[in-house]
Structures are given as structure tokens and as C-alpha cells.
Amino acid sequence: MVRTKAEWILTFREVGDSILNDFLKDPKTQKEKASEINKRIKEYRERETNRIEAAAKMEVWDNRTLLKEILLLTYASYIVMLEYRNKVWKYEYMTFARRIGELWEPFCKLAFEFPVKELTMIDPPDFGAVQSKIKNDAVAYIDSLVLEEKIKTELKRYYNIPWDLVDSGGIKLALDLHFEQNGIHYNCDFKSGFSSNEKGNTNRLLLVASIYNSLGVRERMLLFVRQPEDENNHYLQTLKNSSYWEVYCADDSYAAMKKFTGFDMRKWIDDNVNWQADISKELRLHLERNDLLKYLTW
């Protein structure tokens, strides 16, 4: 072990104190201070991650050992990010609940970036290339029909109308994570939960999934949701009941991640993550007074 959890937390708190001292020389707004704290702690974490990766390469660690070290480092950085952000700008319900969800996605993705099982991270396809293939296939099919040329021309014109509408807004096929395993492309999205008006995002996920579906059987869509299924609203059910998305919630998400990566994230969290014990007394008291401790759950 490079450092224990307590040692990492202490190290990051020293970084946090240094940032607060800099604010004394260069006054900033609450928002600017919060942004600076997150930015500089993240930068320090990235430097330490690179250092750990270099040590792992030199000492020939396996990915399981490397992943455990990086998870511990990352969790400690999250603890201190929350503490020091709260020092300069007190958390309230919406910002705290959202922040816990925001941290979950990159944390879970570490198991895919340093997998125990073999998998390869891939880039999402370019929408322009996908669009061209679909349009060319459709035009080729229309041309193969036994119809008058005038009718074929009209069919092509009508077929292009919805594509023209799509072109006006553009579609991004990039999701939170894309990887290949055993010849299958997995396209993944992470959500903290569906507890508000998610209509726009739900419609986008359905549209993007339908485009991937048109590419063939090698494409699968995975949705990982932090909250238990019964704590989400009907927009989650819309995705789950569609023919496109494979939806995993709460512990089912961790089980699915283990199947793909070979690493039991649920067990690691149970063994190492203890938000209420690890955060500072100052932050814990603030969360208790504002009934926010209940959001400290993964």
C-alpha cells in the first residue's frame, strides 16, 4: 500500500489548507473559491495517480492492486473536496445531493479504466459517419425497388426530411463510457438517479440508443443508476421498458460492473468507504443540522 486512507486524507487536507491560505492573498467570490478548490485538489490527485501508475509499472503490479490504490486515493480526495468546499460555501440540499452523484460516475469508471478482466476502452462512433451509412443503405434499398424513377425520387425526398431536422440540432453519440469486450461494443451512461424532470435527457438517451441499435448486434446499451429502482421516477421505467437499454440500479449496478471488469466495487466500498466517520467533524455537524447525511450513500 502506497499510503493508508488516513494518510491520504491528511495529505489532501494539507493541500486544502494551502489553497485557503492563497485565498487570503487573493480574495475571490464563494463560487470562485469552490471552483478553485475542486480544480487544485483534482490536479494534485492526478499527479499522485500518475506517480502511482509509474510505480506500478516499475514494480509490475497487477491491475487489481493498482486499482485499489487509485480508488483509495480518489476517495480521500473526494472527502477533502467536500470538506473544503463547505468551508468556503456551505452546502445546501440541491448542491450536496447533486455533488455526491457527480462524484459517483468517475469513481465507478475507474474499474473500467484499470480492469481486472480484459476489456478495451473505445471511442464512440462519429454521428456523421453513422448518418451517411444509414442514408446510403436506405437509398440503395429504394433504388432496388421496382418503381418509377419519379416515385423513387419522391421517396428519397421524404426520407431526407427527418434527417434535415436532425442536422439542424445535431446529435452527440458520446456517452459516459464506451468499451469493447469479446467483440461487443458497450455504450454506457451513469446516472445518480431519476428524481426530477428528466424528459429531455430520457428522450435523448432513447434517440441515441435507437441509432446504436441500427448499427447492429455488436452494440449494447448499459445504464448504471446509483439510486435503488424504487427511488426513481417514471422516466427510469421508460428507459427500462424500452427495447434498447439494459438498466441496473444500486447493487445491481455494482454486480454488472463486476461482471464486466472482474472487480467487486460493492465489496471495496463496503470495506473502505465510511463517509460519516471519514469526513471532518465540522462538515458532519453541518450535514446533520441540515438533514444532509442521508445523501452520503453509495
Buried (B, 14 or more C-beta within 10 A) or exposed (E): EBBEBEEBBEBBBEBBEEBEEEBEEEEEEEEBBBBBBBEBBBEBBEEBBEEBBEEBEEEEBEBEBBBBBBBBBBBBBBBBBBBBBBBBBEBEEEBBBEBBBEBBBBBBBBBBBBBBBEBEEEEBBEBEEBBEEBBEEBBEEBEEEEEEEEEBEEBBEEBBEEEEEEEEEEBEBEBBBBBBBEEEBBBBBBBBBBBEEBEEBBEBBBEBBEBBBEBEEEBBBBBBBBBEBEBBBEBBBBBBEBEBBBBBBBEBBBEBBBEBBBBBBBEBBEEBBBBEEBBBEEBBEBBEEEEBBEBBEB
